[in-house]
Amino acid sequence: MMKQLLGAAAAVALLSTAAAAESIKIGFVTTLTTPAAVIGKDIRNAVNLAVETIGAKMGPLDVEVIFADDEFNSQKGKQATERLVERDNVDLVAGYIWSNVLLASAPVVLGANKILISANAGPSSLAGERCNANFFNISWQNDQTPMAMGELLNNKGVKSLYVIGPNYAAGQNMVAGVERTFKGKIIGKDMTVWPSQRDWSAELTKVKAAKPEGVFIFYPGGSGPAFIKQYVQAGLGSVPLYSVFTLDSISLPLFQKAGIDVLGTTMTQFWAPDLDNAQNKKFVADFRAKHGRYPSFYAAQAYDSIFFIKSAVEAVNGNIKDLDGMRAALEKADFPSIRGKFKMGPNHFPIQNFYSREVVADADGNWTTKITGVALKDHQDVYAKDCKM
């Protein structure tokens, strides 16, 4: 009888192991409620498209993605992450739009010895002194895109700049980035309340008085269109506006419909819909066919994250408990990316190009962006030197 019981127990254990090895559960944290959900839903669309494109398979494993809503709030995001890790027992966690949400949530995932992949947020601390062997970023470090803007402004001969951004982790990094590379004079700077502020009349009055050659802003999500509308209404249309993470494929159709002219506006980014490689062409075409518009950079990064994870799963032949093997594969970043070839830095942040982009109308009259040059080539973030992994 004892042998039979032991045999039955062993059989159950084998079945359980086999069942566990049949799929990979990916927890994906994004914003699915509040006005900021327009970004989160674009990300979810891209993740679902990527899963569909790979046939919902990573090597021998079926793919299950469990989306969790951070409600545009760091503590709610942390709680959503806890549910994914403790209740849903996901194999790894990805996502995170907002740096404050990621910073609150990262200890939950990393403390459970699970791999965490940021598909957007890139706070400086996680690139530097708080880097972790299990943390990877598939987008960029927050400072890099505005650093590229600083270099672009130098090339344009801009001598004076007024800087405006939201006062939270990402906003602070963005402002620090443009300040680091811009060689002209910053004649004014305002760090505004985030995310509640929707009236910038006081800041715009100061811009008028300062008479800068250009204005730099970082306002993601719904704040971007609201700011630019007030900027134009304040009569500042003759002062060039330079932005990061403000004009994208989510906001441009809204500007076009409202008749607010942002054609010719300059920005910087690691990606654009016209980036010339096979993976990007397929992604943009498939996304437009399914959703009737261009994908945003948020969507592009999210799409990449699924192929990034797939490369690691296939490298270990589906043995996702082999964390050393998974990490080694992620460090190689050997997968088809929408940005083309790039390297993963020693702090697990990408080393990649950053491009100047311009708002243009495509052949059908739809507003989009096109690449006009390389602002930073094969760029590594400045915090990598502080990572002691």
C-alpha positions in Angstrom: 0.0 0.0 0.0 2.8 2.4 0.9 4.6 1.7 -2.4 1.3 2.4 -4.2 0.8 5.7 -2.4 4.4 6.8 -3.1 3.9 5.8 -6.7 0.7 7.7 -7.0 2.3 10.8 -5.3 5.3 10.6 -7.7 2.9 10.4 -10.7 1.0 13.5 -9.5 4.3 15.3 -9.0 5.4 14.4 -12.5 2.0 15.5 -14.0 2.2 18.8 -12.0 5.7 19.5 -13.3 4.7 18.7 -16.9 1.7 21.0 -16.6 3.8 23.8 -15.1 6.2 23.5 -18.1 3.5 23.7 -20.7 3.0 27.5 -20.4 4.6 30.7 -19.4 2.5 33.2 -17.4 3.5 36.8 -18.0 2.2 39.5 -15.7 1.9 42.8 -17.6 1.3 46.0 -15.5 -0.1 49.0 -17.4 -2.8 51.7 -17.0 -6.2 50.5 -18.0 -8.4 53.1 -16.2 -8.3 56.9 -15.7 -7.7 59.2 -18.7 -4.1 57.8 -18.9 -5.6 54.5 -20.1 -5.3 55.7 -23.7 -1.6 54.8 -23.4 -2.2 51.6 -21.5 -4.7 50.3 -24.0 -2.3 51.1 -26.9 0.3 49.0 -25.1 -2.2 46.2 -24.5 -3.1 46.2 -28.2 0.6 45.8 -29.1 1.2 43.0 -26.6 -1.8 41.1 -27.9 -0.7 41.7 -31.5 2.8 40.3 -30.7 1.3 37.3 -29.0 -0.9 36.7 -32.0 2.1 37.1 -34.3 4.1 34.4 -32.5 1.1 32.1 -32.4 0.9 32.4 -28.6 4.0 30.2 -28.4 7.5 30.7 -27.0 9.5 27.6 -27.8 7.5 24.7 -26.4 5.4 26.8 -24.1 2.0 28.4 -24.6 1.8 32.1 -23.7 -0.6 33.5 -21.1 -0.5 37.2 -20.5 -2.3 38.5 -17.4 -2.8 42.3 -17.6 -3.0 44.3 -14.4 -4.2 47.9 -14.0 -1.9 50.3 -12.0 -4.8 52.9 -12.0 -2.1 55.6 -12.7 -1.1 55.4 -9.1 2.2 54.1 -7.5 0.5 52.3 -4.6 -2.2 50.8 -6.7 0.5 49.6 -9.1 2.4 48.0 -6.3 -0.7 46.2 -5.1 -1.5 45.0 -8.7 2.1 43.7 -8.9 1.7 41.9 -5.5 -1.4 40.1 -6.8 0.4 39.0 -10.0 3.4 37.7 -8.0 1.6 36.2 -4.9 -1.9 35.2 -6.2 -1.4 34.6 -9.9 2.2 33.2 -9.4 3.3 34.6 -12.8 6.7 33.5 -14.1 7.9 37.0 -14.8 6.5 40.5 -14.8 6.7 43.2 -17.5 5.2 46.5 -18.4 5.2 49.8 -16.4 4.6 53.1 -18.0 5.3 55.4 -15.1 8.6 55.6 -13.2 7.0 56.2 -9.8 4.9 53.0 -10.3 7.9 51.0 -11.3 10.0 52.2 -8.4 7.3 51.2 -5.9 6.7 47.8 -7.6 10.2 46.6 -8.4 11.1 45.4 -4.9 8.0 43.1 -5.0 9.1 41.3 -8.1 12.9 41.3 -7.5 12.3 40.3 -3.9 10.5 37.2 -5.2 13.5 36.4 -7.4 11.6 36.9 -10.6 12.7 38.6 -13.8 11.2 42.1 -14.3 11.2 43.8 -17.7 10.3 47.4 -18.0 8.6 48.1 -21.4 8.7 51.9 -20.8 9.9 53.5 -17.5 13.6 53.9 -17.1 14.4 55.7 -13.8 18.0 56.6 -13.2 18.3 54.7 -9.9 17.5 51.3 -11.6 20.0 52.1 -14.3 22.7 52.9 -11.7 23.0 52.2 -8.0 19.8 50.1 -7.7 20.5 48.0 -10.8 19.6 44.3 -10.3 20.6 41.1 -12.2 16.9 40.3 -12.6 15.8 43.7 -13.9 15.9 44.6 -17.6 14.7 47.7 -19.5 13.7 47.2 -23.1 13.0 50.9 -23.9 15.6 53.5 -22.7 16.8 55.3 -19.6 14.8 58.4 -18.9 17.6 60.9 -19.5 18.6 59.7 -22.9 15.8 61.0 -25.1 16.1 64.6 -23.8 19.9 64.3 -24.0 19.4 63.6 -27.7 17.2 66.7 -27.8 20.0 68.8 -26.2 22.4 67.7 -28.9 19.8 68.4 -31.6 19.3 72.0 -30.2 23.0 72.5 -30.3 23.1 71.5 -33.9 20.3 73.9 -34.7 22.2 76.7 -33.1 19.6 77.4 -30.3 21.2 79.7 -27.7 18.5 80.1 -25.1 15.9 77.7 -23.8 13.0 77.7 -21.4 12.3 74.3 -19.7 9.0 73.0 -18.4 8.1 69.6 -17.1 6.2 67.7 -14.4 7.8 67.3 -11.0 8.1 63.5 -10.6 10.8 60.9 -11.1 10.6 60.8 -14.9 10.1 64.6 -15.3 13.2 65.2 -13.2 15.2 62.8 -15.3 14.0 64.4 -18.5 14.9 67.9 -17.4 18.3 66.6 -16.2 18.9 65.0 -19.5 18.4 68.1 -21.6 20.4 70.2 -19.1 23.3 67.8 -19.4 23.8 68.2 -23.2 22.4 71.6 -24.1 25.3 74.1 -24.5 23.2 77.3 -24.6 21.6 79.1 -21.7 18.6 77.9 -19.8 16.8 81.1 -19.0 13.9 79.6 -17.1 12.7 76.4 -15.6 9.4 75.3 -14.1 8.7 71.9 -12.5 4.9 71.6 -12.3 2.5 69.6 -10.2 1.9 66.0 -11.5 -0.5 64.7 -12.6 -3.2 67.1 -11.6 -2.1 70.4 -13.1 -4.0 71.3 -16.3 -3.5 75.1 -16.3 -0.1 76.4 -17.3 -1.1 80.1 -17.7 1.4 81.2 -15.1 4.3 79.3 -16.7 3.4 80.5 -20.2 3.3 84.1 -18.9 6.9 83.7 -17.7 7.9 82.2 -21.1 6.6 85.3 -22.8 8.6 87.5 -20.6 11.8 85.5 -20.9 11.7 85.5 -24.7 13.7 82.3 -25.3 14.7 81.0 -28.7 12.9 77.7 -27.9 10.9 75.9 -25.2 11.5 72.3 -24.1 8.7 70.3 -22.6 8.0 66.7 -21.4 4.3 66.0 -20.9 3.2 62.4 -21.5 -0.4 61.2 -22.0 -3.3 63.7 -21.9 -1.2 66.5 -20.4 0.7 66.9 -23.7 -2.2 68.0 -25.9 -3.6 70.1 -23.1 -0.3 72.0 -22.7 0.2 72.5 -26.4 -3.3 73.8 -26.9 -2.7 76.4 -24.2 0.7 77.2 -25.6 -0.8 78.1 -29.0 -3.7 80.0 -27.4 -1.2 82.1 -25.4 0.2 83.4 -28.7 3.5 81.5 -28.4 3.2 79.8 -31.8 6.2 81.7 -33.1 8.5 80.3 -30.4 9.7 76.8 -31.5 8.5 74.1 -29.2 10.8 71.0 -28.7 9.3 68.0 -26.9 10.0 64.5 -25.8 7.2 61.9 -25.2 4.5 64.5 -25.9 3.7 64.2 -29.5 3.0 60.7 -30.7 0.7 58.5 -32.7 -1.9 58.7 -29.9 -2.0 62.5 -29.7 -1.4 63.5 -33.3 -4.8 62.4 -34.6 -6.4 64.5 -31.9 -4.4 67.6 -32.9 -5.2 67.0 -36.5 -8.9 66.7 -35.8 -8.9 69.8 -33.6 -7.1 71.8 -36.2 -4.1 72.6 -34.0 -1.1 72.8 -36.3 1.9 70.9 -35.0 3.3 70.0 -38.4 7.1 70.5 -38.5 7.4 70.2 -34.7 10.7 68.5 -33.7 11.2 65.8 -31.2 13.7 63.0 -30.4 13.1 59.3 -29.9 14.7 55.9 -30.3 12.0 54.8 -32.8 9.6 56.1 -35.5 7.1 54.3 -37.7 9.3 54.8 -40.7 12.4 53.1 -39.2 13.6 50.9 -42.0 13.8 47.2 -40.9 11.7 44.2 -41.6 10.3 43.7 -38.1 9.2 47.4 -37.8 7.6 47.3 -41.2 5.6 44.3 -40.3 4.6 45.7 -36.9 3.4 49.0 -38.3 1.5 47.4 -41.1 -0.2 44.8 -38.9 -1.0 47.4 -36.2 -2.5 49.8 -38.7 -4.5 47.0 -40.4 -6.0 46.0 -37.0 -6.5 49.4 -35.3 -6.7 51.9 -38.2 -3.9 54.2 -37.1 -0.2 54.3 -36.5 1.2 52.7 -33.3 2.8 54.8 -30.7 6.3 54.3 -29.4 4.7 52.9 -26.2 3.2 50.2 -28.5 6.5 49.6 -30.3 8.3 49.0 -27.0 5.6 46.7 -25.7 5.7 44.7 -29.0 9.4 44.4 -28.6 9.1 43.1 -25.0 7.2 40.0 -26.1 9.9 39.1 -28.7 12.6 39.8 -26.1 11.0 37.4 -23.6 10.5 34.8 -26.4 14.2 34.9 -27.2 15.0 34.0 -23.6 12.4 31.2 -23.3 13.7 29.6 -26.5 17.3 29.9 -25.4 16.5 27.7 -22.4 14.3 25.4 -24.4 11.3 26.3 -22.3 13.0 25.6 -18.9 12.0 29.0 -17.5 13.2 28.0 -14.0 16.7 28.3 -15.4 17.1 32.0 -14.4 20.8 32.0 -15.2 20.1 30.9 -18.8 17.2 33.3 -19.1 19.3 36.2 -17.9 22.2 35.3 -20.2 19.8 35.3 -23.2 18.3 38.6 -22.2 21.7 40.1 -22.0 22.4 39.1 -25.6 19.2 40.8 -26.8 19.3 38.5 -29.9 15.8 38.9 -31.2 14.1 40.7 -34.1 13.5 44.3 -32.7 11.4 47.1 -34.2 14.5 49.3 -33.8 16.9 46.9 -35.6 20.1 45.8 -34.0 21.1 47.1 -30.6 23.1 46.0 -27.6 22.1 45.5 -24.0 24.4 47.5 -21.7 26.1 46.1 -18.5 23.3 47.6 -16.4 20.6 45.8 -18.5 19.5 49.0 -20.4 19.8 49.3 -24.2 22.7 50.9 -26.0 21.1 52.3 -29.1 20.5 55.2 -31.5 18.3 58.2 -30.8 16.8 60.0 -33.8 15.5 63.5 -34.5 11.9 63.3 -35.7 9.5 65.7 -37.3 5.7 65.7 -37.5 4.7 65.3 -41.1 1.6 64.3 -43.2 1.8 60.9 -44.9 0.7 60.2 -48.5 -2.9 59.9 -47.2 -2.8 63.1 -45.2 -2.5 61.4 -41.8 -0.2 63.1 -39.4 2.7 61.0 -38.3 6.5 61.4 -37.6 9.5 60.7 -39.8 13.2 60.3 -38.9 15.3 63.3 -40.0 18.7 62.3 -38.6 20.7 60.6 -35.8 21.0 62.7 -32.7 22.9 60.2 -30.6 24.6 57.1 -32.0 25.0 53.8 -30.0 24.3 55.7 -26.8 24.7 54.3 -23.3 23.1 56.0 -20.4 25.3 57.9 -18.0 24.2 55.9 -14.9 25.7 52.6 -16.1 29.0 53.4 -14.4 27.2 53.4 -11.0 25.8 49.8 -11.6 27.7 47.3 -9.5 26.0 44.1 -10.7 
